[in-house]
C-alpha cells in the first residue's frame, strides 16, 4: 500500500517551544480555522506554492541525523489533524526505525477534529497539546470564525484517554482577557481535565496579519494576572505564563 504524502509549510530541526525537551517540529500546511491572531498565517491556506510535498520516508530521513540530540518530534501547523493519515504513517515509521524509536511523538492541535481522526492518532502519540481559543462560543466565533464545540469535545476525549498533554490559552486583550472569563476558563479546564498543565500565552503581534496588528500586547503585569486567575482553579504548579 502506498504511503500518504505530507504537505509541509516548514520544519524546525531543534525547537524548545513545541513540547517537552528538544524537538524536531514539523508545521503542516493548511488549517480549518481562520484565526484573527494567527502567528503563522502563511500556513493557513490548504495549498500554496511555498509548501513542499514529502513522503513518510523522506521526513524520517530528515529526522534521523538529528535523533541523538532530540527528545521527540512535534507535528503542528496549520492544523496537524487535517493530514492525519500522513501523521499516523510518519509516527509509525519513526517508532519502527531503531534510530528514531526513542523519540516521543506529540501533536499540537486546535482541536477541530472528529472521533475518526483521534481514533487514528491517539494510539500513535504520547500526547496532544490543545489550543482552547475561547470558552465562550461568541468569542470563539469572533476569534476563529468557527464554533468551539469540536474543540471542547476533543478536550474531553483527550482527557479521558490520558493523552491531553497541555491546554494552551492564547489571551487576546479586549477579547478573552477579562478576570471573569479567565476564572471561568480555569474552572472549566480543572473540572474537565484535572491535573493537566495549562500554558497561558499573552498575545504578541509579531507575524500576525494586518487586521490584528492594532491589538495591544499585554504587559508582564497583565500576563501575571491572567495566570493567577487561571491558577485559582487549575493550581499554580500546573500553570505556565509566557
Secondary structure, 3 states (H helix, E strand, C coil): CCCCCEEEEEEEEEECCCCCCCEEEEEECCCCCCCCCCCCHHHCCCCCCCCEEECHHHHHHHHHCCHHHCCEEEEECCCHHHHHHHHHHHHHHHHHCCCCCCCEEEEEECCCCCHHHHHHHHHHCCEEEEECCCCCHHHHHHHHCCCCHHHHHHHHHHHHCCCEEEEEEEECCCCCCCHHHHHHHHHHHHHHCCCCEEEEEECCCCCCCHHHCCCCCCCHHHHHHHHHHHHHHHCHHHEEEC
